[in-house]
């Protein structure tokens, strides 16, 4: 048999690490195979981290961020106060209604799953007056957010009032700037498979449809890998399983558990067959056991495993330092719909992120990219029962992140960490009776001490479906056409992270099609 080349052996190792039952060892193995033996750097003096909070399923951001000027509100309320279970929120200033009472606004009997129970939307005043889009009859646009977002926007010490939180309006995947007419006539290139969950999740994270192998978070991390020294294995970290967002050319994501001490588990193949072969398991065992000089596979495999175990020791040691163990647990979370105290998994994931940030000086890391997630946003049905709780979890978790970063012992890391939401897509502007369906452009949150907060970025669109006497220039049917591209969104983070214009144009392939490549929300 012809000897396997070094490149072929390492490719095979990467494939086996992805397929074999190696548990948490796989991310270590993949990454450590590419690492040199550079000495660890001293404590970082220019630490920066990006935290992607992915909302899986397609967040209905029409009910997250709303225009409340008279024309906008009336069109919103008319479109959503319909069906067997209307999803229109209550106007600004409406007090929460007691269960069993009759709402003076709607005349409906209130339950814990009706919008009347939550009270009115929370008014916000961005620092900068949002431009009034063509076709909108309004002298001044006003805005509000969902009442479940109170921890971020209205509670004492909230990040919005402190200037550490901003909103990004009407963003989505775009190939080129696209108008309503161009979308309707398909006269420009459009992202593939619009409104498909898997494809749009992938495009948000990578710029390409399902099957993409590299994400913009991982590619940004690639450019900073060398400066993280011997612990560069911790450059890209996920607490939510494998994510294309964190995959780069050199970077392979390390998947942390939400426990303080992540463990490494390495299991030999024990099944009766491997890739359909009854003899492959035995042969693989022989190869792995053979550490002699003629077994390049065995040498590489043992080297990778040793390095992965060393990395595990390093992160466990760093997580055991007083700085990391002193990170407070998230405060209790109360479901606004049921009133029950529950575990907020998103907050728990962000606690692990904060521990990682706190451990960065001990590890000599100066750049990190994180991925956390929350699912359940595919609200075709029972939106009133589901969506307030989901947004409350996001607000609770992000408020905790803001507080925890400010309380790391001896380190206020708020200005060093920037968190942002992403989601498959927005949802239809009109209700389907008790929920909403797949659409396109939506709104997002950006938080951090380096964020130019208490402001709105991008163009908040005209809202409302076309009808007699009203033609919306920004919506095609039920769908908002994005006015800002994901690539512009990503590019703005990349500049803050330390990438050059040339690097951004290389790793964000459609960025060259947009003239504004810095949206201005980062200091």
SULFENFEN-V131535 format. One record per pair of residues at least 24 apart in sequence whose C-alpha atoms are under 8 Angstrom apart, sorted by the first residue. I is the first residue (numbers start at 1). J is the second residue. D is the distance in Angstrom with one decimal. If there is no record, write none. Layout:
BEGIN
i = {I,I}
j = {J,J}
d = {D,D}
END
This chain:
BEGIN
i = {6,9,9,10,13,20,21,21,21,21,22,22,22,22,23,23,23,23,24,24,24,24,24,24,25,25,25,25,25,27,27,27,27,28,28,28,28,28,28,29,29,29,29,30,31,31,31,31,31,31,32,32,32,32,33,34,35,35,35,36,37,37,38,38,39,39,40,40,40,40,40,40,41,41,41,41,41,41,41,42,42,42,43,43,43,43,43,43,44,44,44,44,44,45,46,47,47,47,47,48,48,48,48,48,48,49,49,49,49,49,49,49,49,50,50,50,50,50,50,50,50,51,51,51,51,51,51,51,51,52,52,52,52,52,52,52,52,52,53,53,53,53,53,53,53,53,54,54,54,54,54,54,54,55,55,55,55,55,55,55,55,55,56,56,56,56,56,56,56,56,56,57,57,57,57,57,57,57,57,57,58,58,58,58,58,58,58,58,58,58,59,59,59,59,59,59,59,60,60,60,60,60,60,60,61,61,61,61,61,62,62,62,62,62,63,63,63,63,64,64,64,64,65,65,65,65,65,66,66,66,67,67,67,67,68,68,68,68,69,69,69,69,69,71,71,72,72,72,75,75,75,76,76,76,79,79,79,79,79,80,80,80,82,82,83,83,83,83,84,84,85,85,85,85,85,86,86,86,87,87,87,87,87,87,87,88,89,89,89,89,89,90,90,90,90,90,91,91,92,92,92,92,92,93,93,93,93,94,94,94,95,95,96,112,112,113,113,113,114,114,115,118,118,119,120,121,121,121,122,122,122,122,122,124,125,125,126,126,126,127,127,127,128,128,130,130,130,131,131,133,133,133,133,134,135,135,135,135,136,148,148,148,148,148,148,149,149,149,149,150,151,151,151,152,152,152,152,158,159,159,159,160,160,161,162,162,163,163,163,163,163,164,164,164,164,164,164,164,164,165,165,165,165,165,165,165,165,165,166,166,166,166,166,166,166,166,166,166,166,167,167,167,167,167,167,167,167,168,168,168,168,168,168,168,169,169,169,169,169,169,169,169,169,169,170,170,170,170,170,170,170,170,170,170,170,170,171,171,171,171,171,171,171,171,171,171,171,172,172,172,172,172,172,172,172,172,172,173,173,173,173,173,173,173,173,173,174,174,174,174,174,174,175,175,175,176,176,176,177,177,177,177,177,178,178,178,179,179,180,180,180,180,180,183,183,184,194,195,195,195,195,195,196,197,198,200,200,201,201,202,202,204,204,204,204,205,205,206,206,207,207,207,212,213,213,213,214,214,214,214,214,214,215,215,215,215,215,216,216,216,216,216,216,216,217,217,217,217,217,218,218,218,218,218,218,218,218,218,219,219,219,219,219,219,220,220,220,220,221,221,221,221,221,222,222,222,222,223,224,225,225,227,227,227,228,228,228,228,229,229,231,231,231,231,232,233,234,234,235,235,235,235,236,236,236,237,237,237,237,238,238,238,239,239,239,239,239,239,240,240,240,240,243,245,246,246,246,256,257,258,258,258,258,259,260,260,260,260,260,260,261,261,261,262,262,263,264,264,314,315,315,318,318,318,319,319,319,321,323,323,323,323,324,324,324,324,324,325,326,326,327,327,327,327,327,327,328,330,330,331,333,333,335,335,336,336,336,337,337,337,344,344,345,346,346,346,346,346,346,347,347,347,347,347,347,348,350,350,351,351,354,354,354,358,367,378,379,379,379,380,380,380,380,380,381,381,381,382,382,383,383,383,384,384,402,402,414,414,414,415,415,415,415,416,416,416,417,417,417,418,418,418,418,418,418,419,419,419,420,420,420,420,421,421,427,428,428,429,429,429,429,430,439,439,439,440,440,440,440,441,441,441,441,441,442,442,450,450,451,451,451,452,452,452,452,453,457,457,457,458,458,458,459,459,487,488,488,488,488,488,489,489,491,491,492,492,492,492,492,492,493,496,496}
j = {296,296,297,300,301,269,266,267,268,269,265,266,267,268,264,265,266,267,255,256,263,264,265,266,264,265,266,305,308,252,253,254,255,233,252,254,307,308,311,304,305,307,308,252,233,250,251,252,253,254,233,304,307,308,304,250,230,232,233,230,229,230,229,230,229,230,228,229,230,231,363,364,227,228,229,230,363,364,365,361,362,364,360,361,362,363,364,365,360,361,364,365,366,366,366,365,366,367,416,366,367,368,416,417,497,367,368,369,370,416,417,418,497,368,369,370,417,418,419,493,497,369,370,371,372,417,418,419,420,369,370,371,372,373,419,420,421,422,371,372,373,374,419,420,421,422,371,372,373,374,421,422,423,373,374,375,376,377,421,422,423,424,201,373,374,375,376,377,378,423,424,197,375,376,377,378,379,423,424,425,197,377,378,379,423,424,425,426,427,438,377,378,423,424,425,426,427,377,379,426,427,428,436,442,426,427,442,443,444,426,427,429,442,443,88,89,145,146,145,146,391,443,143,144,145,146,443,143,144,145,141,142,143,144,141,142,143,144,138,140,141,142,143,137,138,462,463,464,463,464,465,429,463,464,429,430,431,464,465,429,430,431,431,433,431,432,433,434,433,434,114,382,384,433,434,431,433,434,114,115,383,384,431,434,435,115,115,116,120,121,146,115,116,119,120,121,120,121,120,121,122,123,144,119,120,121,122,119,120,121,119,120,120,337,338,337,384,385,384,385,384,147,148,147,147,145,146,147,146,147,150,153,154,153,454,455,454,455,456,454,455,456,455,456,456,459,460,459,460,459,460,461,462,473,462,471,472,473,462,336,388,389,391,392,395,391,392,394,395,395,395,396,399,395,396,398,399,399,399,402,447,453,454,454,453,454,449,451,452,453,454,447,448,449,450,451,452,453,454,445,446,447,448,451,452,453,454,455,445,446,447,451,452,453,454,455,456,457,521,443,444,445,446,454,455,456,457,443,444,445,446,456,457,458,442,443,444,456,457,458,459,460,461,484,441,442,443,458,459,460,461,480,481,482,483,484,441,442,443,444,458,482,483,484,485,486,489,204,425,440,441,442,482,483,484,485,486,200,203,204,207,441,482,485,486,487,482,484,485,486,487,510,485,510,513,510,513,514,483,484,485,513,514,481,482,483,474,481,473,474,475,476,481,476,481,476,440,424,425,438,439,440,438,424,424,424,425,423,424,244,245,422,423,424,486,244,245,244,245,487,508,509,244,244,247,248,244,245,246,247,248,249,244,245,246,247,248,245,246,247,248,490,507,508,245,246,247,248,369,245,246,247,248,249,251,252,253,369,246,247,248,249,251,507,248,494,499,507,248,251,367,368,369,248,249,250,251,499,367,251,367,365,366,367,364,365,366,367,364,365,311,363,364,365,365,311,365,368,365,367,368,369,368,369,370,368,369,370,371,370,371,372,349,352,370,371,372,373,349,371,372,373,371,371,369,370,371,352,352,348,349,351,352,352,316,319,320,325,352,355,316,319,320,312,316,312,309,312,363,359,363,359,362,363,355,356,359,359,358,359,408,409,355,356,358,359,408,355,408,409,351,354,355,404,407,408,404,397,400,400,393,396,389,392,388,389,392,385,388,389,393,397,374,372,373,374,393,394,397,393,396,397,398,400,401,397,397,401,401,404,401,404,405,408,497,437,435,436,437,432,434,435,436,437,434,435,436,434,435,434,435,436,434,435,447,448,448,449,450,448,449,450,451,448,449,450,448,449,450,446,447,448,449,450,451,446,447,448,444,445,446,447,445,446,479,478,479,464,465,478,479,478,478,479,480,479,480,481,482,479,480,481,482,483,480,482,522,523,521,522,523,520,521,522,523,521,519,520,521,483,484,519,483,484,511,514,516,517,518,519,518,519,517,518,517,518,519,520,521,522,522,522,523}
d = {8.0,7.7,6.4,7.8,7.4,7.0,7.4,6.1,7.4,7.0,6.5,4.8,5.7,7.8,7.2,5.6,6.4,7.8,6.6,7.8,7.2,5.5,6.2,7.9,5.5,6.2,6.4,8.0,6.6,6.2,5.7,4.7,6.4,6.8,8.0,6.1,7.9,4.9,7.2,5.5,6.4,7.5,5.5,6.1,5.7,7.5,6.3,5.0,7.3,7.8,6.3,6.4,6.3,6.5,6.0,6.7,7.2,7.3,7.6,6.9,8.0,5.8,5.6,5.2,6.0,5.6,7.5,4.9,5.1,6.7,7.2,5.8,8.0,7.1,5.9,8.0,7.8,4.7,7.4,7.2,7.8,5.2,7.5,4.2,6.3,7.4,5.0,7.3,7.5,5.6,5.9,6.1,5.2,7.4,6.1,7.2,4.2,5.7,6.0,6.3,5.1,6.6,4.7,5.7,6.5,5.7,4.7,5.5,7.5,6.3,4.7,6.3,7.5,6.6,4.8,6.1,5.9,5.1,5.9,7.9,7.9,6.0,4.6,5.9,7.4,7.3,6.1,4.4,6.4,7.9,6.1,4.9,6.2,8.0,5.9,5.4,6.1,7.1,6.3,5.1,5.3,7.6,7.0,5.9,4.7,6.2,7.5,6.3,4.6,6.4,5.7,4.8,5.6,5.9,5.1,5.8,7.9,6.7,7.0,6.1,4.7,7.4,7.7,7.1,6.1,4.5,6.5,6.0,7.6,5.8,6.4,6.8,6.3,5.9,4.3,4.2,7.7,7.1,6.1,8.0,7.7,5.3,5.5,7.9,5.4,4.7,4.8,5.6,6.7,7.2,5.2,7.1,6.2,7.5,6.7,5.6,6.9,7.5,7.8,5.3,5.1,7.9,7.6,7.8,5.9,7.3,5.8,5.6,7.7,7.5,7.5,6.8,7.5,7.9,7.9,7.3,7.5,6.2,5.4,5.0,7.8,7.8,7.2,6.0,4.6,6.7,6.9,5.6,5.3,6.0,6.7,5.7,4.4,6.5,7.1,5.1,5.1,6.6,7.3,7.1,5.3,5.1,7.3,7.2,7.2,7.3,6.0,7.2,7.0,5.2,7.8,7.8,6.9,6.2,7.0,4.9,6.8,7.4,7.9,7.6,5.5,5.3,7.0,6.5,7.3,7.0,3.9,6.4,5.4,6.2,7.9,7.8,7.7,6.1,4.8,7.5,6.7,6.1,7.9,6.8,7.1,6.2,7.1,6.7,7.1,7.1,5.5,7.4,6.8,6.8,7.8,6.6,6.3,6.1,4.4,6.2,4.9,5.9,4.7,5.0,6.2,6.4,7.6,7.7,5.5,7.4,7.9,5.3,4.4,7.9,4.7,6.3,7.1,5.5,6.9,6.1,5.5,5.2,6.2,7.9,6.9,6.5,7.8,7.0,6.7,5.6,5.2,5.2,6.3,5.7,7.5,7.9,7.6,7.7,7.7,7.7,5.5,4.2,5.8,6.1,5.1,7.7,6.2,7.1,7.1,6.9,7.1,6.7,7.8,7.7,7.9,6.5,6.5,7.1,7.7,7.7,7.0,6.5,6.2,7.6,5.9,7.5,5.9,4.7,7.3,6.5,5.9,7.9,5.3,7.3,5.8,6.3,6.1,5.8,7.9,7.5,5.9,7.3,7.3,7.2,7.6,6.5,5.1,6.4,7.8,7.6,7.8,7.7,6.7,4.2,4.9,5.5,5.1,5.2,7.3,5.7,6.8,4.7,6.9,7.2,5.7,4.4,6.5,6.7,7.5,4.5,5.8,7.7,6.0,5.2,6.4,7.2,7.0,4.6,5.3,5.1,5.9,7.6,7.6,7.1,5.7,4.8,6.1,8.0,6.5,4.9,6.3,5.6,5.0,6.2,7.3,5.8,4.9,6.1,6.7,4.6,6.6,6.9,6.0,5.2,5.9,5.2,8.0,7.8,5.0,4.5,5.1,7.0,6.7,6.2,7.0,7.5,7.7,5.1,5.9,6.3,5.2,5.4,6.2,7.7,7.9,5.1,6.3,4.7,5.6,6.3,7.8,7.6,7.1,6.5,4.8,6.6,5.4,7.9,6.5,5.3,5.4,7.8,6.7,6.5,7.6,7.9,7.6,5.5,5.3,7.6,7.5,7.9,5.3,7.0,8.0,7.9,7.9,5.8,7.4,7.2,5.6,6.9,7.3,8.0,7.9,7.5,6.9,7.4,7.6,7.5,7.4,6.9,6.6,5.9,6.4,5.8,6.2,7.8,7.6,6.8,7.4,7.9,6.9,5.5,5.8,6.6,8.0,6.0,7.9,5.2,7.0,6.8,4.7,7.1,7.9,7.2,7.5,7.0,6.5,6.5,4.5,6.8,5.9,7.7,7.3,7.7,7.1,6.2,6.7,7.8,5.8,6.8,7.4,4.8,5.0,7.1,5.2,4.0,5.7,5.3,6.3,5.9,7.2,7.9,7.6,7.6,6.8,7.2,5.3,5.0,7.3,7.7,6.5,6.1,4.0,4.5,4.2,7.7,6.1,7.7,7.9,7.5,7.6,7.0,4.6,6.7,7.7,6.6,7.9,6.9,7.4,7.8,7.4,6.8,7.4,6.9,6.7,6.2,6.7,5.9,5.7,7.5,6.5,7.5,7.9,7.6,7.0,8.0,6.4,4.7,5.9,6.9,7.1,7.3,7.4,6.3,7.1,7.0,7.2,7.5,7.9,7.3,7.5,6.4,4.6,6.3,5.8,4.8,5.9,7.6,6.3,4.9,6.5,5.6,4.7,6.2,5.9,7.7,7.9,6.4,5.5,8.0,7.8,6.8,5.3,6.0,7.5,7.6,7.3,7.6,7.3,7.9,7.8,6.4,5.7,7.7,5.6,7.3,7.9,6.5,7.9,7.7,7.0,7.8,5.5,6.7,7.7,7.6,6.8,7.2,7.3,6.8,7.6,8.0,7.8,5.3,6.1,6.9,6.7,7.3,6.1,7.7,6.1,7.2,6.7,5.7,5.0,7.5,5.4,5.9,8.0,7.4,7.7,7.5,7.5,7.3,6.5,6.9,7.9,6.7,7.1,7.7,6.1,7.6,7.7,7.2,5.8,7.5,7.0,6.0,7.3,6.7,7.1,6.4,6.3,7.5,7.8,7.2,6.6,6.1,7.1,7.2,6.0,7.7,7.1,4.2,7.4,6.9,7.6,7.9,7.0,6.3,7.2,8.0,7.2,6.9,6.5,6.6,7.8,7.9,5.7,6.1,7.3,7.6,7.4,4.6,4.9,5.5,5.4,4.5,7.2,5.4,5.9,6.1,4.9,7.7,7.5,7.8,8.0,7.4,5.6,4.8,7.6,5.9,3.7,4.8,8.0,7.6,7.1,7.1,5.9,7.4,7.8,7.2,5.7,4.6,7.4,7.1,7.4,5.9,5.2,6.4,7.3,5.5,4.4,6.2,5.5,6.8,7.6,5.0,5.8,7.3,7.7,5.2,6.8,6.5,7.2,5.2,7.3,6.0,6.0,6.5,7.1,7.3,5.1,5.5,4.4,7.8,7.5,7.3,5.8,5.3,5.7,4.6,6.0,7.9,5.1,5.6,6.1,7.4,7.1,7.9,7.0,7.2,6.4,7.5,6.5,7.8,5.5,7.5,7.2,5.2,6.6,6.9,7.9,7.0,6.2,6.5,6.8,4.9,6.0,7.1,7.5,7.1,7.3,6.7,7.6}
END
